Amino acid sequence: MTIQSVKGTRDLYPELLAPIRRIFDVWRNVSIRHGFLEYEGPTLEMLELYREKSGDELVGQLFRLTDAGGRELALRPEMTPTLARMVAARINALPKPIKWFSIPTLFRGENVQRGRLREFYQWNIDVIGAAEPAADAECILVGIEALRELGLTASDFCVHISNRRLVTAMLEAVRIPAEAHGRAFALMDKASSMPEADFAKVWDAAFSEQLSADRLRAVMSVPNPELLKSELGGAVGGAELEEAVLQTATVLSILNNFGVGDFCRFDMHIVRGLAYYTGPVFEFYDRSQNERAICGGGRYDDLLGKLGKSREPAIGFGMGDVVLALLLEERGLSKPQQAEQVVFVADADPACRAYVYHIAAAIRRCGIPADFLYTHQPLHKQMKSADKRGATTAIIVGDESGGGEAVQIKDMKKGTQRSVTMESMLQDPRRALEAAP
């Protein structure tokens, strides 16, 4: 019987993992460059953590299990509840603002389709302890910079930015009761993935008396937050709305000052489905006809308070690797970064085999990748193996290179060769490799 991998998971062979590792490297480097520290949490969490913090839809996608003690556990479907739990445990000891990032493996029992798996990696960026709009803007900036470093431009993706407070003010203005806001948010979050007629039917069945689907579409199409009040005909007002408008406009202004305004637009359709968002929310979208969401996030100021600790302002996002890898592949940007130099050590004479080990060890200690075959083979087969392994340089020892007194250094791309002494190669491999022919 042949056992297959679990549906929705991946067997990442080296050639498949390499472009993903390139994504990880960019995520990590960009995070550190912007002052974020890396953390990690457990893959298993108490089921109750997600029942309380993540909303019904995500709880329905959990992979659950029960341990020997009868405790209900779950594989983590997202990182934010874990982060909130960890921060809450040390809230008084951690210097603020807390700027952390992680690249965990996550699990969701979703319907498997192109760009959506049940096991995936996700880059998480979070700032805790900062209520200023600059924190929101910096989180968005970090995501933009990572995609730019991977080769994407403003013609490839756009960040759609909204504010849950603005949407709440709109719902209150048309007298949709507070207890129905969750339902309204859930419907609006799905609007972009539904045919207009289907959305209108579902929305009007629930809220047509307060706000028709056609009117909702007009309100949510305003190009900037300042126009929301006039679009509603003056029905909405008060300090809450003014603060939300100012907060959103300030985030957009700071992004302009960061020099990434061309990547951003205001879009009231963005509400985010997770239950804990409280303020600005955003999603990165592929600009192609696919219009896929690349990542999403927002402000979640109440989450730590729900864990029994003091309320702390917080903002963050998650970016999965699956959709991003597909996007890079479609744009011809998925080729993994190659090491600047990879050395293959070969022996023309099996009597010189010991030199292969000496040289390979010396090169590796210098931080340069080096490889060799475990047994002697004819030199032409060793060179063929070096080429298959992507070697940029070959070092040949043996009779063809002057016995054990000298070695030949071959440039695998140019085909040129030069000779150096064995002593210089062993004493300073980096200098020997860098010396001009």
ZAFI-311032 format. One record per residue (C-alpha): residue number from 1; residue in one letter; chain; z, y negated, x negated. Coordinates in steps of 0.5 Angstrom, whole numbers, plus 500, padded with zeros to 3 digits. Each point is the difference from the previous one (the first is absolute). Layout:
N
  resi  resn  chain    Z    Y    X
   NUM     A      A    Z    Y    X
...
END
This chain:
437
  resi  resn  chain    Z    Y    X
     1     M      A  500  500  500
     2     T      A  498  493  497
     3     I      A  505  495  502
     4     Q      A  497  493  501
     5     S      A  504  493  499
     6     V      A  503  497  506
     7     K      A  496  496  504
     8     G      A  500  493  499
     9     T      A  502  501  492
    10     R      A  496  500  494
    11     D      A  499  504  494
    12     L      A  499  494  495
    13     Y      A  497  504  494
    14     P      A  500  495  494
    15     E      A  493  497  501
    16     L      A  502  498  507
    17     L      A  507  498  498
    18     A      A  497  495  494
    19     P      A  498  495  505
    20     I      A  506  500  504
    21     R      A  504  499  493
    22     R      A  496  494  499
    23     I      A  502  497  507
    24     F      A  508  502  498
    25     D      A  499  496  493
    26     V      A  497  494  503
    27     W      A  506  500  506
    28     R      A  505  501  495
    29     N      A  497  495  495
    30     V      A  499  495  505
    31     S      A  507  501  503
    32     I      A  504  499  493
    33     R      A  495  494  499
    34     H      A  503  496  506
    35     G      A  507  502  498
    36     F      A  501  506  505
    37     L      A  505  506  497
    38     E      A  498  507  502
    39     Y      A  505  505  504
    40     E      A  499  507  503
    41     G      A  504  503  506
    42     P      A  501  507  503
    43     T      A  494  504  503
    44     L      A  505  502  505
    45     E      A  504  496  505
    46     M      A  504  501  506
    47     L      A  496  500  506
    48     E      A  505  495  503
    49     L      A  497  494  495
    50     Y      A  493  500  503
    51     R      A  503  501  507
    52     E      A  504  494  499
    53     K      A  495  496  496
    54     S      A  493  502  501
    55     G      A  498  500  507
    56     D      A  497  505  505
    57     E      A  493  501  497
    58     L      A  502  501  493
    59     V      A  506  505  502
    60     G      A  495  504  504
    61     Q      A  496  501  493
    62     L      A  506  503  496
    63     F      A  500  506  497
    64     R      A  507  503  502
    65     L      A  505  505  497
    66     T      A  507  503  501
    67     D      A  504  501  494
    68     A      A  505  506  499
    69     G      A  506  496  503
    70     G      A  496  498  506
    71     R      A  498  493  498
    72     E      A  493  497  502
    73     L      A  496  498  495
    74     A      A  493  497  499
    75     L      A  495  499  495
    76     R      A  499  492  499
    77     P      A  494  497  503
    78     E      A  501  493  498
    79     M      A  505  497  494
    80     T      A  503  494  504
    81     P      A  506  503  503
    82     T      A  501  504  494
    83     L      A  500  493  496
    84     A      A  504  497  505
    85     R      A  505  506  500
    86     M      A  501  499  492
    87     V      A  500  493  500
    88     A      A  506  500  505
    89     A      A  504  504  496
    90     R      A  500  495  494
    91     I      A  499  494  504
    92     N      A  505  496  497
    93     A      A  499  502  493
    94     L      A  492  499  499
    95     P      A  498  493  498
    96     K      A  495  497  505
    97     P      A  495  499  501
    98     I      A  499  508  500
    99     K      A  492  501  498
   100     W      A  499  507  499
   101     F      A  494  505  501
   102     S      A  499  507  500
   103     I      A  494  505  501
   104     P      A  503  506  504
   105     T      A  497  506  503
   106     L      A  500  500  508
   107     F      A  499  504  505
   108     R      A  498  499  507
   109     G      A  497  505  506
   110     E      A  494  496  502
   111     N      A  493  503  502
   112     V      A  497  501  493
   113     Q      A  493  496  500
   114     R      A  496  496  494
   115     G      A  505  496  497
   116     R      A  506  503  503
   117     L      A  504  505  498
   118     R      A  507  503  501
   119     E      A  502  500  493
   120     F      A  498  494  496
   121     Y      A  503  495  495
   122     Q      A  502  493  502
   123     W      A  501  493  495
   124     N      A  506  496  503
   125     I      A  502  493  498
   126     D      A  506  497  503
   127     V      A  504  494  499
   128     I      A  507  500  503
   129     G      A  505  494  501
   130     A      A  494  494  500
   131     A      A  499  497  507
   132     E      A  495  495  497
   133     P      A  493  500  502
   134     A      A  498  501  492
   135     A      A  503  507  500
   136     D      A  495  502  506
   137     A      A  494  496  496
   138     E      A  502  504  493
   139     C      A  500  507  504
   140     I      A  493  498  502
   141     L      A  498  498  494
   142     V      A  502  506  496
   143     G      A  496  504  505
   144     I      A  494  496  499
   145     E      A  501  500  492
   146     A      A  500  507  500
   147     L      A  494  501  504
   148     R      A  496  495  495
   149     E      A  502  503  494
   150     L      A  497  507  503
   151     G      A  494  496  501
   152     L      A  500  498  507
   153     T      A  498  493  502
   154     A      A  501  495  506
   155     S      A  493  503  503
   156     D      A  503  507  500
   157     F      A  507  498  503
   158     C      A  504  495  504
   159     V      A  507  499  502
   160     H      A  501  499  507
   161     I      A  507  496  501
   162     S      A  504  499  506
   163     N      A  507  500  503
   164     R      A  504  504  504
   165     R      A  504  494  502
   166     L      A  494  496  503
   167     V      A  498  506  504
   168     T      A  507  501  503
   169     A      A  500  492  502
   170     M      A  493  502  503
   171     L      A  503  505  504
   172     E      A  506  496  502
   173     A      A  496  494  502
   174     V      A  496  505  505
   175     R      A  506  503  502
   176     I      A  499  507  498
   177     P      A  508  502  500
   178     A      A  503  502  493
   179     E      A  501  507  502
   180     A      A  492  501  501
   181     H      A  499  497  493
   182     G      A  500  506  496
   183     R      A  495  503  505
   184     A      A  495  494  499
   185     F      A  501  500  493
   186     A      A  498  507  499
   187     L      A  494  499  505
   188     M      A  498  494  496
   189     D      A  500  504  493
   190     K      A  495  505  503
   191     A      A  495  494  503
   192     S      A  496  500  494
   193     S      A  499  508  500
   194     M      A  498  500  507
   195     P      A  494  498  504
   196     E      A  501  494  503
   197     A      A  499  503  507
   198     D      A  505  505  499
   199     F      A  505  495  497
   200     A      A  499  495  506
   201     K      A  501  506  505
   202     V      A  507  502  497
   203     W      A  502  493  498
   204     D      A  499  497  507
   205     A      A  503  506  504
   206     A      A  507  498  496
   207     F      A  499  493  500
   208     S      A  495  497  504
   209     E      A  504  496  504
   210     Q      A  503  496  494
   211     L      A  494  500  495
   212     S      A  493  503  501
   213     A      A  497  504  495
   214     D      A  494  494  500
   215     R      A  505  495  499
   216     L      A  504  504  495
   217     R      A  494  501  496
   218     A      A  499  492  500
   219     V      A  507  498  498
   220     M      A  500  505  494
   221     S      A  493  498  497
   222     V      A  503  493  498
   223     P      A  498  498  493
   224     N      A  506  497  498
   225     P      A  508  501  502
   226     E      A  500  492  502
   227     L      A  495  501  506
   228     L      A  504  506  504
   229     K      A  504  495  504
   230     S      A  494  496  502
   231     E      A  496  507  502
   232     L      A  506  502  504
   233     G      A  499  493  504
   234     G      A  507  497  498
   235     A      A  504  506  503
   236     V      A  503  502  493
   237     G      A  505  495  496
   238     G      A  507  500  497
   239     A      A  503  500  493
   240     E      A  498  508  500
   241     L      A  493  499  500
   242     E      A  500  494  496
   243     E      A  503  503  494
   244     A      A  496  506  501
   245     V      A  494  496  500
   246     L      A  502  496  493
   247     Q      A  502  507  497
   248     T      A  493  503  501
   249     A      A  497  493  498
   250     T      A  504  500  494
   251     V      A  498  507  498
   252     L      A  493  499  500
   253     S      A  501  493  496
   254     I      A  503  503  495
   255     L      A  495  506  499
   256     N      A  495  494  500
   257     N      A  504  497  494
   258     F      A  500  507  497
   259     G      A  492  500  500
   260     V      A  499  506  505
   261     G      A  499  496  506
   262     D      A  493  503  500
   263     F      A  503  506  501
   264     C      A  504  498  506
   265     R      A  500  499  508
   266     F      A  504  498  506
   267     D      A  499  506  505
   268     M      A  505  501  506
   269     H      A  498  507  501
   270     I      A  504  502  494
   271     V      A  507  502  503
   272     R      A  501  507  496
   273     G      A  503  506  504
   274     L      A  506  501  497
   275     A      A  507  498  504
   276     Y      A  503  496  494
   277     Y      A  495  494  499
   278     T      A  503  493  501
   279     G      A  496  495  497
   280     P      A  493  499  496
   281     V      A  496  507  501
   282     F      A  494  501  496
   283     E      A  494  505  499
   284     F      A  495  501  495
   285     Y      A  493  502  503
   286     D      A  494  503  497
   287     R      A  494  495  501
   288     S      A  495  505  501
   289     Q      A  498  503  507
   290     N      A  505  505  499
   291     E      A  506  494  501
   292     R      A  505  505  497
   293     A      A  507  498  499
   294     I      A  502  500  493
   295     C      A  507  498  500
   296     G      A  505  497  505
   297     G      A  507  497  500
   298     G      A  504  494  502
   299     R      A  507  497  500
   300     Y      A  506  505  503
   301     D      A  506  495  500
   302     D      A  504  504  504
   303     L      A  500  507  497
   304     L      A  506  500  495
   305     G      A  504  497  506
   306     K      A  498  507  504
   307     L      A  503  504  494
   308     G      A  507  496  501
   309     K      A  499  495  495
   310     S      A  499  493  500
   311     R      A  494  497  502
   312     E      A  495  499  494
   313     P      A  493  497  501
   314     A      A  495  505  497
   315     I      A  492  500  499
   316     G      A  496  506  498
   317     F      A  493  504  501
   318     G      A  498  507  498
   319     M      A  493  502  498
   320     G      A  498  507  500
   321     D      A  495  503  495
   322     V      A  495  504  505
   323     V      A  497  494  503
   324     L      A  500  496  494
   325     A      A  497  506  495
   326     L      A  494  501  506
   327     L      A  499  492  500
   328     L      A  499  500  492
   329     E      A  496  506  500
   330     E      A  495  497  505
   331     R      A  500  494  496
   332     G      A  498  504  493
   333     L      A  507  498  497
   334     S      A  504  507  500
   335     K      A  498  502  493
   336     P      A  507  501  497
   337     Q      A  501  496  493
   338     Q      A  499  503  494
   339     A      A  504  500  494
   340     E      A  497  495  495
   341     Q      A  500  506  495
   342     V      A  501  508  500
   343     V      A  500  504  494
   344     F      A  497  507  499
   345     V      A  502  504  494
   346     A      A  495  505  498
   347     D      A  500  505  494
   348     A      A  494  502  497
   349     D      A  503  506  496
   350     P      A  506  504  503
   351     A      A  503  500  493
   352     C      A  502  492  502
   353     R      A  503  502  506
   354     A      A  507  497  498
   355     Y      A  497  493  499
   356     V      A  498  500  507
   357     Y      A  507  500  502
   358     H      A  502  495  495
   359     I      A  495  495  502
   360     A      A  501  501  508
   361     A      A  508  499  499
   362     A      A  499  494  496
   363     I      A  495  497  504
   364     R      A  504  501  507
   365     R      A  506  497  496
   366     C      A  496  494  500
   367     G      A  500  500  507
   368     I      A  492  502  500
   369     P      A  498  506  505
   370     A      A  498  505  495
   371     D      A  497  507  502
   372     F      A  497  507  497
   373     L      A  499  507  501
   374     Y      A  505  505  500
   375     T      A  496  505  496
   376     H      A  494  499  495
   377     Q      A  493  500  503
   378     P      A  493  498  496
   379     L      A  500  492  499
   380     H      A  494  499  505
   381     K      A  505  503  506
   382     Q      A  506  496  498
   383     M      A  495  494  500
   384     K      A  498  502  507
   385     S      A  507  501  502
   386     A      A  502  493  497
   387     D      A  494  497  504
   388     K      A  502  503  507
   389     R      A  507  497  499
   390     G      A  498  493  499
   391     A      A  502  499  493
   392     T      A  498  494  497
   393     T      A  501  502  493
   394     A      A  500  507  496
   395     I      A  503  502  494
   396     I      A  497  505  496
   397     V      A  504  504  494
   398     G      A  497  506  496
   399     D      A  495  502  495
   400     E      A  494  495  504
   401     S      A  505  494  498
   402     G      A  502  502  493
   403     G      A  505  505  501
   404     G      A  507  498  501
   405     E      A  500  493  496
   406     A      A  496  496  505
   407     V      A  498  500  508
   408     Q      A  494  497  503
   409     I      A  501  495  506
   410     K      A  495  501  505
   411     D      A  498  494  505
   412     M      A  499  505  507
   413     K      A  496  494  503
   414     K      A  496  497  494
   415     G      A  499  507  496
   416     T      A  502  497  494
   417     Q      A  505  503  495
   418     R      A  504  498  494
   419     S      A  505  503  495
   420     V      A  507  498  499
   421     T      A  505  504  495
   422     M      A  505  505  503
   423     E      A  506  496  497
   424     S      A  498  494  504
   425     M      A  499  503  506
   426     L      A  507  503  500
   427     Q      A  503  494  498
   428     D      A  497  495  504
   429     P      A  496  503  506
   430     R      A  499  494  504
   431     R      A  498  496  494
   432     A      A  495  506  498
   433     L      A  497  500  506
   434     E      A  499  492  501
   435     A      A  497  499  493
   436     A      A  493  498  500
   437     P      A  495  505  498
END
